[in-house]
Amino acid sequence: MIKNTLHLHTQFQIGEVDPRIFGGFLEHMGRAVYEGVYQPESRHADEKGWRTDVLEALKGLAMTNVRYPGGNFASGYHWEDGVGPKEARPTVRELAWQSIEPNQVGTDEFIELARRMKWDPMLAVNLGTGSPEEARNWVEYCNSPPGTLFADRRVTHGHSDPHDVKLWCLGNEMDGPWQLGHVPADQYAIRAQQAGKMMKDVDPSIELVLCGSSMPQLATYLEWDQTALEYMGDLTDYVSLHRYVGLGDKETADFLAIPNSIDQQIEEVDATCRFVQGKRKSKKRAWLCFDEWNVWYKTMKPGSEHMQGGGKFAPPLIEEIYDLRDALVVSGFLHSFIRHADVLKIANIAQIVNIIAPILTRDDSLLIQSIYWPFAMFSKRRNGISLSPKIQGEMYESSRYGDTQVIDSSAILDRDHLHVFLTNRSASASQVEIQLADRKLSGAYNAECLTGPDPLACNRWETPDVISPKAFSDCKIDGSSVDLTLPPYSFVAATLQLV
């Protein structure tokens, strides 16, 4: 067995980990809202119609913010359809997912849910079929004190205090030809600038997320970001990144190397932001917002029943079943986010229930998927400063992603605690020595391990606990070093006490 060594030094710091990278995404798509978080006819529903079993499961992820109402849905959504008396709201044909939208959940309901769950709401305005003025009006409805048209409308709907929404996305994936209202970058930039200026005129305290490239495969990748950033100027607070990854026809080892490309994508978009800042000679730079990310490939068949609702209400769209390999790739996304804490400030796993999600519902039952656990294991240890990890040890060659360390890693310094995260990509057990160069360890140790009987193992309705974390004690602490043996295909999150 080849020993892998993780070298850490508490002064080799990347940056403070922003808790907002542990965000989620709720879109009016498939069964995410209806039959997901909201199902008045369920025996688990409370007096408002929220499914309490789903909300309780979501608490285990401790999400900090949730993006709403889309996604592709946002580019055809008119927010005024979703406010006011429910019986007066229109039922509409939704075009992004070809579904029926009854608008029984809208702005006020989502804000209520967000406050209940301690999520910061993150709203995406319609810059596809909507107008900049419509976006401006939504900010007034949400954030202005009583005394003006849209703020008073909020008051008549039972909300005298402003919702105080701070994060606003300027559209969704506007670089994509599939998007309602798709335009070239220069035209999108005009829309975004017009909307952004009026939105900040209404409330200067809000932060704006500019639509960046939705995937590296597009021919406009990075050029789109540069064009939009240059035109928007200092109105931009963040630029968005999206990424969905899958196995395709490649082997498991290649699939597990995907985090190499996440590192690359973050660094390329960050380089574009820095370039534009330098070109504009601005003191302000745009930070990164990875507001859609996940593993998605089993149901990614454009035009199929998995992707189009057929004019139905709450059709079951892209409901992925996740295995152990998928969970390990999710851990890789989070490793990458921690390693880029200096530039990545917000991230949102897509999505939170039913739609490519860590939680599935079926009638009144609920299933926790494998990808739930790495998110939860990271999230409970997220406070502190990201440290620069240096791994020496076994490597392999990925056909898609190049040289790959068998052990993927990240670490967070939380005052007198060190949180270490390790993913073993190997089919064999792997020995890891953690070497902390400048501090001693007290011997106190708390860790859990996520693994399974084989890489294809998954949680199913009949066997819901095949993939779940277990206490991990296979370690030896000696001064400033820790020896661990990671099981094959596993993820370990450990907390160490510093002297």
BALUM-338844 format. One record per residue (C-alpha): residue number from 1; residue in three letters; y, z, x. Coordinates in steps of 0.001 Angstrom, whole numbers. Each point is the difference from the previous one (the first is absolute). Layout:
<rs>
> num/residuo/yy/zz/xx
> NUM/ALA/Y/Z/X .
...
</rs>
This chain:
<rs>
> num/residuo/yy/zz/xx
> 1/MET/0/0/0 .
> 2/ILE/3376/-1049/1445 .
> 3/LYS/2623/2753/-92 .
> 4/ASN/3348/-892/-1539 .
> 5/THR/3036/2017/1072 .
> 6/LEU/3109/480/-2120 .
> 7/HIS/2969/979/2200 .
> 8/LEU/2888/1842/-1677 .
> 9/HIS/3183/1695/1215 .
> 10/THR/2246/1886/-2406 .
> 11/GLN/3128/-1463/1627 .
> 12/PHE/-1165/-3605/-391 .
> 13/GLN/1412/-254/-3492 .
> 14/ILE/336/-3087/-2193 .
> 15/GLY/2046/1498/-2816 .
> 16/GLU/27/2269/-3018 .
> 17/VAL/-2617/-1035/-2550 .
> 18/ASP/1843/-867/-3198 .
> 19/PRO/-1993/1487/-2903 .
> 20/ARG/993/-3032/-2073 .
> 21/ILE/-2682/-2078/1756 .
> 22/PHE/-2412/1801/-2320 .
> 23/GLY/1199/-1811/-3098 .
> 24/GLY/-1735/-1858/-2804 .
> 25/PHE/562/-2943/-2309 .
> 26/LEU/-356/-239/-3778 .
> 27/GLU/284/-3465/-1554 .
> 28/HIS/-212/-1154/-3594 .
> 29/MET/-3131/-1934/796 .
> 30/GLY/-3536/197/-1334 .
> 31/ARG/-1001/3595/-725 .
> 32/ALA/2361/1731/2429 .
> 33/VAL/2478/1328/-2581 .
> 34/TYR/-1880/-348/-3271 .
> 35/GLU/-3508/1522/307 .
> 36/GLY/1075/1256/3417 .
> 37/VAL/2750/2608/94 .
> 38/TYR/811/-445/-3707 .
> 39/GLN/-2623/26/-2751 .
> 40/PRO/1010/1943/-3123 .
> 41/GLU/-3417/-482/-1611 .
> 42/SER/-1875/1601/2909 .
> 43/ARG/-1347/3522/-442 .
> 44/HIS/1756/760/3306 .
> 45/ALA/3419/-1053/-1313 .
> 46/ASP/2800/2529/-370 .
> 47/GLU/2610/-43/-2758 .
> 48/LYS/1925/-2755/1852 .
> 49/GLY/-3074/-2219/455 .
> 50/TRP/-457/578/3746 .
> 51/ARG/-3582/320/1191 .
> 52/THR/-157/3465/1512 .
> 53/ASP/-3256/-684/1879 .
> 54/VAL/1617/-2974/1785 .
> 55/LEU/3135/1984/807 .
> 56/GLU/-2061/2874/1362 .
> 57/ALA/-1929/-2369/2267 .
> 58/LEU/3264/-1575/1192 .
> 59/LYS/1291/3433/1004 .
> 60/GLY/-2663/49/2700 .
> 61/LEU/1804/-2890/1722 .
> 62/ALA/3356/1840/17 .
> 63/MET/1930/-3270/-282 .
> 64/THR/3690/292/750 .
> 65/ASN/1320/-3072/-1811 .
> 66/VAL/-1307/-2647/-2391 .
> 67/ARG/1255/-3562/-385 .
> 68/TYR/350/-1372/-3561 .
> 69/PRO/-273/-2198/-2155 .
> 70/GLY/-1326/-2702/2360 .
> 71/GLY/-998/-2051/1927 .
> 72/ASN/-70/-3467/-1412 .
> 73/PHE/591/1572/-3404 .
> 74/ALA/3531/984/1067 .
> 75/SER/1109/-3642/302 .
> 76/GLY/-355/-515/-3742 .
> 77/TYR/835/3518/-1198 .
> 78/HIS/3157/837/-1914 .
> 79/TRP/496/3739/192 .
> 80/GLU/1808/242/-3343 .
> 81/ASP/-3267/-952/-1725 .
> 82/GLY/-1465/3305/1186 .
> 83/VAL/2628/2515/-1144 .
> 84/GLY/936/1482/-3367 .
> 85/PRO/-2225/859/-2970 .
> 86/LYS/-3547/-1135/689 .
> 87/GLU/-434/-1491/-3459 .
> 88/ALA/2989/-2285/625 .
> 89/ARG/-1140/-1319/3391 .
> 90/PRO/-1210/-3616/117 .
> 91/THR/-3536/-1080/767 .
> 92/VAL/273/-2909/2438 .
> 93/ARG/-2167/-2569/1753 .
> 94/GLU/52/1004/3673 .
> 95/LEU/-266/-3068/2245 .
> 96/ALA/-845/1318/3463 .
> 97/TRP/-3435/1246/-1102 .
> 98/GLN/-184/-1851/-3341 .
> 99/SER/-300/3211/-1987 .
> 100/ILE/1515/1659/-3062 .
> 101/GLU/2591/2692/767 .
> 102/PRO/875/2415/-2850 .
> 103/ASN/2702/1840/1992 .
> 104/GLN/-1241/3417/-1103 .
> 105/VAL/590/1230/3546 .
> 106/GLY/3372/-815/1506 .
> 107/THR/2767/1436/2141 .
> 108/ASP/395/3409/-1644 .
> 109/GLU/-3742/585/-285 .
> 110/PHE/-581/-948/3628 .
> 111/ILE/2816/2275/1195 .
> 112/GLU/-1471/2828/-2039 .
> 113/LEU/-3399/-613/1598 .
> 114/ALA/1510/-197/3478 .
> 115/ARG/1821/3317/-406 .
> 116/ARG/-3136/1631/-1344 .
> 117/MET/-2030/-1259/2974 .
> 118/LYS/2769/734/2553 .
> 119/TRP/279/-3697/870 .
> 120/ASP/3297/-1564/980 .
> 121/PRO/359/-3005/-2335 .
> 122/MET/389/-3383/1690 .
> 123/LEU/1084/-2773/-2385 .
> 124/ALA/-322/-3747/582 .
> 125/VAL/2665/-2101/-1707 .
> 126/ASN/-626/-3444/-1462 .
> 127/LEU/1483/-2626/2318 .
> 128/GLY/-2425/-2668/-1222 .
> 129/THR/960/-693/-3628 .
> 130/GLY/2614/2755/-148 .
> 131/SER/3608/77/1138 .
> 132/PRO/1892/2079/2545 .
> 133/GLU/1993/1478/-2885 .
> 134/GLU/-3203/1124/-1732 .
> 135/ALA/-932/1862/3199 .
> 136/ARG/3454/1595/124 .
> 137/ASN/-327/1133/-3613 .
> 138/TRP/-3353/1645/726 .
> 139/VAL/1595/2081/2765 .
> 140/GLU/2702/1116/-2434 .
> 141/TYR/-2624/883/-2617 .
> 142/CYS/-1940/2085/2521 .
> 143/ASN/2668/1564/2184 .
> 144/SER/3414/155/-1645 .
> 145/PRO/1400/3031/-1846 .
> 146/PRO/752/-376/-3716 .
> 147/GLY/3109/-1920/-960 .
> 148/THR/-916/-3663/528 .
> 149/LEU/-2042/-2502/-2001 .
> 150/PHE/-3419/210/1670 .
> 151/ALA/249/3652/1007 .
> 152/ASP/815/870/-3610 .
> 153/ARG/-2984/-2043/-1107 .
> 154/ARG/-2192/2217/2200 .
> 155/VAL/1544/3055/-1649 .
> 156/THR/-813/-1327/-3478 .
> 157/HIS/-3602/-342/1206 .
> 158/GLY/-131/3711/703 .
> 159/HIS/957/208/3685 .
> 160/SER/3450/1480/482 .
> 161/ASP/-452/559/3732 .
> 162/PRO/-189/-3040/2311 .
> 163/HIS/-3431/-920/1350 .
> 164/ASP/1492/-250/3506 .
> 165/VAL/-2309/-2745/1297 .
> 166/LYS/718/-524/3695 .
> 167/LEU/-2416/-2788/1035 .
> 168/TRP/435/-3514/-1433 .
> 169/CYS/-1904/-3161/949 .
> 170/LEU/1943/-3266/-188 .
> 171/GLY/-2742/-1982/-1701 .
> 172/ASN/-3599/-551/1015 .
> 173/GLU/-1635/-2591/2286 .
> 174/MET/2743/-2517/-644 .
> 175/ASP/-1263/-2065/2961 .
> 176/GLY/-3241/-746/-1874 .
> 177/PRO/-417/-3236/-1999 .
> 178/TRP/-2111/1995/-2500 .
> 179/GLN/3007/2183/-881 .
> 180/LEU/2010/-516/-3182 .
> 181/GLY/3423/-1178/1135 .
> 182/HIS/-1088/-786/3568 .
> 183/VAL/2756/-1618/2058 .
> 184/PRO/625/-745/3695 .
> 185/ALA/1218/2844/2172 .
> 186/ASP/3667/-987/-40 .
> 187/GLN/80/-64/-3797 .
> 188/TYR/-1867/3293/-292 .
> 189/ALA/2463/1535/2449 .
> 190/ILE/2920/-956/-2268 .
> 191/ARG/-1678/1636/-3001 .
> 192/ALA/-894/3087/2000 .
> 193/GLN/3513/351/1440 .
> 194/GLN/1610/-361/-3417 .
> 195/ALA/-2353/2534/-1561 .
> 196/GLY/103/2396/2935 .
> 197/LYS/3790/125/134 .
> 198/MET/361/721/-3713 .
> 199/MET/-2822/2551/68 .
> 200/LYS/1645/1913/2853 .
> 201/ASP/3390/-331/-1697 .
> 202/VAL/-1510/1926/-2918 .
> 203/ASP/-1668/2577/2249 .
> 204/PRO/765/-107/3747 .
> 205/SER/-2718/2564/706 .
> 206/ILE/-2916/-2303/-820 .
> 207/GLU/-2153/-1697/2651 .
> 208/LEU/-1010/-3661/-276 .
> 209/VAL/-3251/-1654/1051 .
> 210/LEU/389/-3707/782 .
> 211/CYS/-2955/-2307/-708 .
> 212/GLY/-1507/-911/3334 .
> 213/SER/-2907/-2343/668 .
> 214/SER/-2836/789/-2386 .
> 215/MET/-2730/-1123/2394 .
> 216/PRO/-208/-1204/3608 .
> 217/GLN/-1933/-3123/-1062 .
> 218/LEU/3014/-1627/-1680 .
> 219/ALA/1827/-2718/1926 .
> 220/THR/3293/1829/-589 .
> 221/TYR/-1218/3264/1586 .
> 222/LEU/2804/1744/1947 .
> 223/GLU/2417/-2896/-520 .
> 224/TRP/347/1195/-3602 .
> 225/ASP/715/3540/1203 .
> 226/GLN/2595/-1179/2499 .
> 227/THR/1850/-2164/-2535 .
> 228/ALA/95/2706/-2665 .
> 229/LEU/966/2751/2442 .
> 230/GLU/2841/-2032/1521 .
> 231/TYR/1523/-756/-3387 .
> 232/MET/-444/3501/-1439 .
> 233/GLY/1583/1705/2982 .
> 234/ASP/454/3748/-169 .
> 235/LEU/-976/157/-3690 .
> 236/THR/-3643/55/1109 .
> 237/ASP/-1568/3389/642 .
> 238/TYR/-3630/-1136/226 .
> 239/VAL/-1935/-3250/163 .
> 240/SER/-3372/-186/-1737 .
> 241/LEU/-3392/-942/1430 .
> 242/HIS/-3125/-732/-2046 .
> 243/ARG/-3584/-340/1145 .
> 244/TYR/-3382/-262/-1679 .
> 245/VAL/-3024/-327/2235 .
> 246/GLY/-3655/-838/-473 .
> 247/LEU/-3334/-686/1577 .
> 248/GLY/-285/-3692/-766 .
> 249/ASP/-2983/-1525/1750 .
> 250/LYS/360/2212/3073 .
> 251/GLU/-2230/2813/1178 .
> 252/THR/735/3699/-375 .
> 253/ALA/1266/453/3575 .
> 254/ASP/2573/-2748/-500 .
> 255/PHE/1077/1459/-3347 .
> 256/LEU/555/3425/1545 .
> 257/ALA/2270/-1553/2665 .
> 258/ILE/2592/-943/-2649 .
> 259/PRO/2379/2855/990 .
> 260/ASN/804/-1999/3163 .
> 261/SER/1719/-2514/-2241 .
> 262/ILE/1806/2703/-1966 .
> 263/ASP/1515/1207/3281 .
> 264/GLN/998/-3581/774 .
> 265/GLN/1579/-602/-3410 .
> 266/ILE/2070/3183/157 .
> 267/GLU/1193/-804/3506 .
> 268/GLU/886/-3607/-862 .
> 269/VAL/2055/935/-3056 .
> 270/ASP/1655/2832/1916 .
> 271/ALA/883/-2463/2784 .
> 272/THR/1625/-2257/-2613 .
> 273/CYS/2046/2914/-1332 .
> 274/ARG/1136/891/3513 .
> 275/PHE/840/-3637/749 .
> 276/VAL/2173/-296/-3110 .
> 277/GLN/1707/3298/741 .
> 278/GLY/817/-1213/3504 .
> 279/LYS/1120/-3410/-1180 .
> 280/ARG/2319/1560/-2574 .
> 281/LYS/1196/2618/2512 .
> 282/SER/-560/2620/-2655 .
> 283/LYS/-441/3740/450 .
> 284/LYS/-2361/28/-2959 .
> 285/ARG/-3585/-1199/169 .
> 286/ALA/-2519/-559/-2776 .
> 287/TRP/-3058/2253/26 .
> 288/LEU/-3430/-1098/-1219 .
> 289/CYS/-1512/603/-3421 .
> 290/PHE/-3693/-949/-312 .
> 291/ASP/155/170/-3773 .
> 292/GLU/-3294/-1779/-772 .
> 293/TRP/-3143/448/2065 .
> 294/ASN/-3718/380/-548 .
> 295/VAL/-3442/-1493/432 .
> 296/TRP/-574/-2761/-2562 .
> 297/TYR/-2490/-2831/209 .
> 298/LYS/-2943/342/-2393 .
> 299/THR/2076/-941/-3057 .
> 300/MET/2567/-2244/1709 .
> 301/LYS/-764/-3245/-1814 .
> 302/PRO/3223/-1665/-1205 .
> 303/GLY/-296/-1411/-3515 .
> 304/SER/-3159/1981/-776 .
> 305/GLU/-459/2656/-2669 .
> 306/HIS/628/2560/2751 .
> 307/MET/3590/-1230/407 .
> 308/GLN/1092/-1238/-3446 .
> 309/GLY/59/2047/-3193 .
> 310/GLY/-629/-2796/-2478 .
> 311/GLY/2703/1227/-2347 .
> 312/LYS/-1698/3382/-473 .
> 313/PHE/1299/3548/-4 .
> 314/ALA/-1040/2085/3017 .
> 315/PRO/-2628/-2444/1319 .
> 316/PRO/-2137/1279/2912 .
> 317/LEU/1604/-1851/2929 .
> 318/ILE/-899/288/3724 .
> 319/GLU/-1986/3224/-360 .
> 320/GLU/-1515/223/3458 .
> 321/ILE/-2994/2187/880 .
> 322/TYR/591/1438/3472 .
> 323/ASP/-2612/785/2654 .
> 324/LEU/69/2039/3208 .
> 325/ARG/1282/-2949/2069 .
> 326/ASP/2971/-366/-2343 .
> 327/ALA/815/3694/401 .
> 328/LEU/-42/-351/3787 .
> 329/VAL/2429/-2942/-189 .
> 330/VAL/2280/2112/-2210 .
> 331/SER/-94/2659/2723 .
> 332/GLY/1045/-2766/2415 .
> 333/PHE/3089/-854/-2072 .
> 334/LEU/1012/3667/109 .
> 335/HIS/-646/264/3749 .
> 336/SER/2359/-2937/456 .
> 337/PHE/2658/1495/-2263 .
> 338/ILE/-64/3274/1948 .
> 339/ARG/164/-1869/3325 .
> 340/HIS/3139/-1800/-1212 .
> 341/ALA/1786/3033/-1423 .
> 342/ASP/3156/-962/1878 .
> 343/VAL/529/-3122/-2129 .
> 344/LEU/-2238/270/-3099 .
> 345/LYS/1578/2337/-2542 .
> 346/ILE/-1630/-828/-3360 .
> 347/ALA/-3426/-1309/-1039 .
> 348/ASN/-1768/-384/-3332 .
> 349/ILE/-3727/-447/-453 .
> 350/ALA/-636/-2578/-2717 .
> 351/GLN/-931/1321/-2432 .
> 352/ILE/-692/3513/-1317 .
> 353/VAL/-2512/-463/-2834 .
> 354/ASN/-2445/-2765/-1054 .
> 355/ILE/1824/-2906/1716 .
> 356/ILE/-1423/-135/3576 .
> 357/ALA/336/3754/-126 .
> 358/PRO/-1410/3264/1335 .
> 359/ILE/-718/1106/-3588 .
> 360/LEU/-1881/-1810/-2779 .
> 361/THR/-248/871/-3682 .
> 362/ARG/-2641/-1038/-2519 .
> 363/ASP/546/1260/-3533 .
> 364/ASP/520/3741/531 .
> 365/SER/-1720/79/3391 .
> 366/LEU/1606/-102/3450 .
> 367/LEU/-1336/-1081/3399 .
> 368/ILE/1424/839/3420 .
> 369/GLN/-425/-2975/2343 .
> 370/SER/-669/70/3745 .
> 371/ILE/3568/-1040/901 .
> 372/TYR/1379/3101/-1719 .
> 373/TRP/-1242/2251/2787 .
> 374/PRO/1695/-1293/3177 .
> 375/PHE/3328/-12/-1842 .
> 376/ALA/-567/3599/-1151 .
> 377/MET/-1171/1109/3458 .
> 378/PHE/3100/-1446/1677 .
> 379/SER/2383/1108/-2738 .
> 380/LYS/-824/3693/268 .
> 381/ARG/782/-167/3754 .
> 382/ARG/3052/-2258/-111 .
> 383/ASN/2807/2330/1102 .
> 384/GLY/1346/-249/3522 .
> 385/ILE/694/-2384/2853 .
> 386/SER/-2204/-2947/852 .
> 387/LEU/-1344/116/3547 .
> 388/SER/-833/-3037/2108 .
> 389/PRO/-3814/-220/238 .
> 390/LYS/-1658/-1575/3028 .
> 391/ILE/-3710/-743/-296 .
> 392/GLN/-2313/-777/2900 .
> 393/GLY/-3532/-1015/-797 .
> 394/GLU/-2281/-2490/-1650 .
> 395/MET/1427/-3276/-1312 .
> 396/TYR/-1278/-3116/-1729 .
> 397/GLU/1299/-3504/-670 .
> 398/SER/972/-880/-3563 .
> 399/SER/-28/-3724/-816 .
> 400/ARG/3105/367/-2166 .
> 401/TYR/1841/2922/1563 .
> 402/GLY/-796/10/3709 .
> 403/ASP/-852/2956/2240 .
> 404/THR/-692/3043/-2131 .
> 405/GLN/-524/3643/878 .
> 406/VAL/-3127/1463/-1569 .
> 407/ILE/2060/3110/-771 .
> 408/ASP/3176/-443/-2040 .
> 409/SER/2357/2957/208 .
> 410/SER/3302/1663/-838 .
> 411/ALA/1431/3494/377 .
> 412/ILE/2759/2181/-1465 .
> 413/LEU/1608/3051/1588 .
> 414/ASP/842/2533/-2694 .
> 415/ARG/1714/2855/1893 .
> 416/ASP/-2946/2115/1235 .
> 417/HIS/-2639/-2268/-1502 .
> 418/LEU/-1368/-3322/1166 .
> 419/HIS/-1448/-2365/-2589 .
> 420/VAL/-2343/-2602/1459 .
> 421/PHE/-1457/-2947/-1919 .
> 422/LEU/-2974/-1983/1345 .
> 423/THR/-1915/-2975/-1413 .
> 424/ASN/-3317/-1040/1510 .
> 425/ARG/-457/-3741/-536 .
> 426/SER/-3432/-4/1629 .
> 427/ALA/-3467/-126/-1558 .
> 428/SER/-918/2729/2498 .
> 429/ALA/1241/3537/477 .
> 430/SER/2993/181/2348 .
> 431/GLN/1026/2813/2304 .
> 432/VAL/3738/710/173 .
> 433/GLU/1852/2363/2302 .
> 434/ILE/3535/942/-1026 .
> 435/GLN/2109/853/3046 .
> 436/LEU/3291/1757/-683 .
> 437/ALA/2003/-208/3206 .
> 438/ASP/2641/2715/-427 .
> 439/ARG/-1276/2621/-2448 .
> 440/LYS/-2987/2264/-477 .
> 441/LEU/-2075/336/-3141 .
> 442/SER/-813/3358/-1540 .
> 443/GLY/-3461/-960/-1179 .
> 444/ALA/939/61/-3689 .
> 445/TYR/-1228/-3192/-1614 .
> 446/ASN/-201/-1574/-3436 .
> 447/ALA/-1436/-3465/-580 .
> 448/GLU/-1725/-2235/-2500 .
> 449/CYS/-2008/-3179/389 .
> 450/LEU/-379/-2982/-2313 .
> 451/THR/-3142/-2068/478 .
> 452/GLY/-3027/-1199/-1942 .
> 453/PRO/-3596/-1158/193 .
> 454/ASP/1037/-3559/915 .
> 455/PRO/3189/-2083/193 .
> 456/LEU/-658/-1604/-3402 .
> 457/ALA/-429/3336/-1777 .
> 458/CYS/2446/693/-2832 .
> 459/ASN/630/2385/-2852 .
> 460/ARG/-1248/-1226/-3361 .
> 461/TRP/6/1465/-3476 .
> 462/GLU/-3633/1064/362 .
> 463/THR/460/1333/3574 .
> 464/PRO/3659/1081/312 .
> 465/ASP/-209/2112/3173 .
> 466/VAL/-1689/-2274/2532 .
> 467/ILE/3249/-370/1968 .
> 468/SER/1981/3247/198 .
> 469/PRO/1275/2131/2886 .
> 470/LYS/-2050/2844/1419 .
> 471/ALA/982/2824/2316 .
> 472/PHE/-342/-1126/3615 .
> 473/SER/-910/2463/2739 .
> 474/ASP/-1587/-2188/2695 .
> 475/CYS/2609/838/2613 .
> 476/LYS/543/2142/3084 .
> 477/ILE/3445/1303/1000 .
> 478/ASP/699/879/3619 .
> 479/GLY/3591/759/972 .
> 480/SER/1949/-3215/-536 .
> 481/SER/-2961/-2237/-844 .
> 482/VAL/-2223/-549/-3009 .
> 483/ASP/-3377/-1751/-17 .
> 484/LEU/-1185/-1567/-3234 .
> 485/THR/-2880/-2235/-977 .
> 486/LEU/932/-2299/-2862 .
> 487/PRO/-2769/-1283/-2281 .
> 488/PRO/-461/-3778/-330 .
> 489/TYR/2629/-1632/-2209 .
> 490/SER/2034/3127/-597 .
> 491/PHE/3507/1387/-329 .
> 492/VAL/887/3498/1198 .
> 493/ALA/3240/1902/-644 .
> 494/ALA/390/3178/2048 .
> 495/THR/2642/2714/324 .
> 496/LEU/200/1959/3247 .
> 497/GLN/1973/3181/688 .
> 498/LEU/2238/-126/3090 .
> 499/VAL/647/3020/2179 .
</rs>
